[in-house]
Amino acid sequence: MLAALSGIPTLALKGPALAARLYPDGCRHYDDLDIAVRAQDYHVARAALLMIGYRPLGRHVERYQRVAGRDLSFRPPPDEHGALWSVELHWQLHDPATGTLDEGGIWARARDVMIDGHAVRTPGAADTLLLLALNLRQHRFARLKTLCDVDRLLRLEGGEIDWPWLHAQAHAAGMCLTLRHTLELARALLGSPTGSLPPCGRQGDLRRRWLARLASESVLLRTRPSRHPSNVLLSLVPLLSLDRTRASGRLVQRRLRLFPAYARYRLGQALSPDPPS
């Protein structure tokens, strides 16, 4: 699969890229490969995957994800050995509605990692930390696997991180709160060496206090039934973790605007599960 994309600029994210860099003991498991391409290369990368038998989960899924998401899952062709990964094809690293992530810089600062005998580009240490924090926010800070990745990154590559520079990047991307909370959870749960972000006004504002309360390590580790009222409050966590109230408002407005498309997606999911040819 990696050979099929060899003529296209790509970045390997999460999964095998982190396993190769951070887990020499081989204990990082994965079942898919996250590959980022530049937005203008999406259709070329898609065609390359189709040529070797990969397929999106369905027309309805692709239509919705291209409007509302930043990545799309492709299933591998049947393999009697069960050795092929599924692929998450990303055409965007960050939601521009929440801030300005230096995606061009992430591409320029990338370095090589060996995956399945292929040299693949992957983001540097500081950029990987930002992307892991974004992934953790997407999962309401309740994904231990991602926190373990953060911990390994800080222990093995933390010395490469310029913390004032990282702080400036997080501010520009509207994710200073997200980064700070990620580091605090890693330190509290895993004893991670988290470095020193410069002080700023985000440390003690009201959003930060609510985030610390709703997504604290004690809350995330608490066993509770799925319909517990705190699940409703946890749904607010991604919005509270944005630095700017205006960005939260934009995300809410977009979700409301996309509701008809989401309804069509759910209907298509029920009626037409077959992938396109």
N, C-alpha and C positions, 0 to 999 in steps of 0.2 A: 504494500500500500504506500509506504513512504517513497518507494522508487517511482510510483505513478505521479507523485507530486513534486518530483525532484526539479522540474523546470520552473516551479512557481515559488516565489518568496514565501516562506512559512515561518511560524514560531510555534514551538511545542510548549504547551502549557500543562501544568499539573501532572497527574498520572505518571507515565513512564519517564518524563523529563525530570520530575522530582525524585523518582526512584533511583535514576542513574546518578543524580548529583548528590543526594542527601542520605541515601540508605544503602551503603556498601554491604550491609548485612542481609540485604534482599528481603526485608520484612515489610516493605511498602507494596501492597497489593493494588491492582487496578484492573478494570475490565474494558476500558475505552481509552482512546487517544484524543486529547484536545489539541486541535491544530488551528492556529489563527492565520488568516490570509488578509491581505489588504482588501478593502471593500470592492475595489475595481477588479480584483482577481477572483471573486466568489464564483462567478459562472464558469470560469476556466477550471477552477478546482473541482467544482461540482461535476463538470463533464468528465474530468479525469477519474473521479471516483465511480461514476456511472459506467465508464468504460471497463473497469475491472470488477464490476458486479455489485458495487455498493449501492444501496437504495435508501432514500429518506423513508421515514416511518409512514408517510402517506401524503397525498396532495394537500389535504386539509391542514396537516401539521406544517408543511412547508409554507403554505400561503400565510398562515397566522404568524409563524416565527419570523418570516421576512418583514412583516409589518410591525410586530410587537417585540421581537426578541433580538438577540445578537449572535445566536448560534443555532445550528440545526444538527440533529443526530442522523447519522447514516449507518444502516445495518450492514454487516459484512455478508458476502455471498456464503452459501452453505459450504462447510468444510468438515470432512470426516474426522479430522484431528481436533477440531474445536479450538484452533490456535489463532484465529484471526480476531483482531480488536474491532469493535465498533468505533466510529469516528464522530467526534463533536467538531463540526466545522464552524469556526468563529470568523465573522467579518467585522467585528467591532470589539474592543477590549473594555469599553466603559460607556456608560450612558451619558451622552453630552448634556442632557437636561439637568444633571446634578453638578456639573463642573467641567473643567477643562483638563483632562488627563493628557500628558505629553506622549501620545501614541507614537508619533514620529521618532521621538527620543528613545522610546522603549525598543523600537526596531533597530535604531542605530547602535544602541548600547548592548544588544544581544550578543551572546557567546555560544560556542558550539558545545553540544553534549552528544554522546554516542547512544543511539537507540536502535537495537536490533541490527547493529553493524552499519548504521547510517549516521553521518554527522548531521545533526539537526540544530538549528538556532533556537535558543531559549532565552528569556529575559534574564538580566543580571540580578544580583542579590536584592538591591533596594527595590527595583521594579517588581520582582517576584513577590516581595513582602507586601507591596501595595495591592497587587492582584490577588494575593491570598486573603488580604483583609476585605477586599470587595466580595470575594466568594463567600467569606464567612458572613458578611452582612446579608447577602442574598439568602443565606440559611438561618437568619435571625441569631447569629452567633452561637448556634447550638449544634455545631458539627465538630466533634472531637477529632476526626481525621484531619481536618484542615488545621486545627490548633496544633496537632502533632507535627504537621508540615512546617508551621510557623516556628515551633520549638527547634526542630532540626536545622532549619535555615539559620536561626539566630545563633545556634551553637557552632555550626560549621562555617558559616559565611558572614556572621554578624560583624566581624572585623573589617569587612569590605564596605560597610554601610556608612555613608556620610550623613549623620543624623540631622544636622541643620538643613542640608539639601533635601533630604527626604521629607522633612517637615514642610518645607516650601512647596514641594510637589503635592503633598497631601492637601495643603490649603488651596492650591490652584484647582485641584480636582474636587473640592468640596467634601473631602473625606478625612479631615483632621480628627473628628470625633470617632469615625470608624477605625482609623489606625490606632488611636490612643486606646480605645476599648479592646481592640484585638490584642494589643501588647499587654494590657492589664489582665485580661483573661489568661493569656499564655503564662504570665508570671505567677498568677494566683493558683492556677491548676497544675502547671508543670514545672514551676520554678525556672522559667526561661530567663536567660540573660538579655534583658530587653533594651539595653542602651539608654540613651538620654535624649528625648525630644526636647527642644527648647520650650520654655514656658510660653503660654499664650492664653488669650481670653476664653478659648474653648474649654479649658480645663475645668472651670467651675460654673459654667452657665447652666441655666435651667434644663436645657436639652440633655446636657451631659449627666446631670444628676438623675433625670428620669431614666436615661439609658442605663446608667450604672445600677439602678434599682430593678428595672424590668428584665435585664439580661445579665445579672450578676452570676458568678459561678455557682452560688448556692441555689439560685432559681433554676439554672440550666441542668443541674444534677438532680434536682428533686424529682422523684417518681410521682406521676400523677395520671389520672385517666385522661383519655384524649379529649373529652368534652369539658375539662376543667376550665372555669372562667378565665384563668390566667392565659389560656391560649388566645383569647380575644385581645388581651393586652399585648401579648407577644407579637401579634400581627402589626402593632404600631412600631415595633423596634426598627425595621428598615427605614421608616420615615423619620424617626427620632435621631437616627444615626447620621443623617445628612446635616451638614454644617448650617445650611441656610433654610429658613422656613419657606422661602419662595420656591426652592427646589422641591421641597416636599409637596407644595401645592401643585407644582407642574406635574409631578408624578401622579397625584390623585386625579387631576384633570385628564391626563392621558389614559389612565385606567378606565375612567368613565367613558371617554370618547371611543375607546377600543372595545367596549362591552359588546356591541353588535357583532364585531369581528370575532370576539371570544365565543359568543353564542353559536356562530356558524361553525367555528372550529370544534366546539364540543359536539354539535350535531353531526358534523362530518366524521368525527372520531368514532361516533357510535354507528354510523351507517356505512362508512367507506374506509375500513382499516387497511386496505391493500396499498402498497407503495406504487408510485408511478413507474412505468416502464422506461 
